[in-house]
Amino acid sequence: MGETIMLSGLFENAHRKRKDARDIEHMASKYGDTMLDQLQQRANNSKLTDRERKHWARLLRKARRL
């Protein structure tokens, strides 16, 4: 599975990488130690669209790697 994550990063748009990094930094400054919990809640929130949940799940995966 780790190989899949590494490979997906190879084909990721540079703009998306920068935007995701900014979003994670913003979440970290806003929520501190509870950032991962906040991202997990958003990734699992059934009131959000699939697209929004995928966005939060992607940020959660990236934040866990930091």
RODO-2510 file (C-alpha; in nm, 4 decimals, decimal comma):
residues 66
     n   res          X          Y          Z
     1     m     0,0000     0,0000     0,0000
     2     g     0,2880     0,2374     0,0758
     3     e     0,4021     0,1914    -0,2826
     4     t     0,0639     0,3097    -0,4085
     5     i     0,0866     0,6267    -0,2027
     6     m     0,4374     0,6954    -0,3263
     7     l     0,3403     0,6352    -0,6874
     8     s     0,0320     0,8545    -0,6660
     9     g     0,2556     1,1397    -0,5485
    10     l     0,4637     1,1098    -0,8635
    11     f     0,1729     1,2050    -1,0857
    12     e     0,0241     1,4707    -0,8621
    13     n    -0,0069     1,8216    -0,9982
    14     a     0,2435     2,0675    -0,8444
    15     h    -0,0355     2,3191    -0,7832
    16     r    -0,2350     2,0607    -0,5866
    17     k     0,0718     1,9695    -0,3788
    18     r     0,1243     2,3344    -0,2834
    19     k    -0,2445     2,3903    -0,2105
    20     d    -0,2662     2,0761     0,0027
    21     a     0,0463     2,1785     0,1942
    22     r    -0,1078     2,5211     0,2639
    23     d    -0,4378     2,3610     0,3689
    24     i    -0,2606     2,1237     0,6083
    25     e    -0,0551     2,4090     0,7521
    26     h    -0,3729     2,6132     0,8037
    27     m    -0,5486     2,3210     0,9727
    28     a    -0,2465     2,2619     1,1974
    29     s    -0,2383     2,6256     1,3065
    30     k    -0,6136     2,6295     1,3667
    31     y    -0,6601     2,2909     1,5393
    32     g    -0,3118     2,2032     1,6689
    33     d    -0,2933     1,8547     1,8200
    34     t    -0,6518     1,7745     1,7196
    35     m    -0,5911     1,8364     1,3485
    36     l    -0,5892     1,4664     1,2540
    37     d    -0,9155     1,4145     1,4424
    38     q    -1,0727     1,7088     1,2592
    39     l    -0,9566     1,5771     0,9222
    40     q    -1,0872     1,2290     1,0082
    41     q    -1,4285     1,3697     1,1024
    42     r    -1,4513     1,5622     0,7772
    43     a    -1,3367     1,2634     0,5707
    44     n    -1,6144     1,0533     0,7284
    45     n    -1,8896     1,3182     0,7317
    46     s    -2,1812     1,1742     0,5370
    47     k    -2,3340     1,5220     0,4981
    48     l    -2,0493     1,6204     0,2660
    49     t    -2,0319     1,5258    -0,1002
    50     d    -1,8061     1,2424    -0,2160
    51     r    -1,5723     1,4990    -0,3684
    52     e    -1,5420     1,6895    -0,0410
    53     r    -1,4851     1,3695     0,1588
    54     k    -1,2134     1,2606    -0,0854
    55     h    -1,0473     1,6008    -0,0459
    56     w    -1,0390     1,5685     0,3343
    57     a    -0,9263     1,2049     0,3135
    58     r    -0,6373     1,3076     0,0835
    59     l    -0,5338     1,5799     0,3297
    60     l    -0,5581     1,3314     0,6170
    61     r    -0,3289     1,0841     0,4360
    62     k    -0,0756     1,3567     0,3665
    63     a    -0,0932     1,4971     0,7217
    64     r    -0,0294     1,1506     0,8686
    65     r     0,2898     1,1243     0,6617
    66     l     0,4291     1,4474     0,8087
***
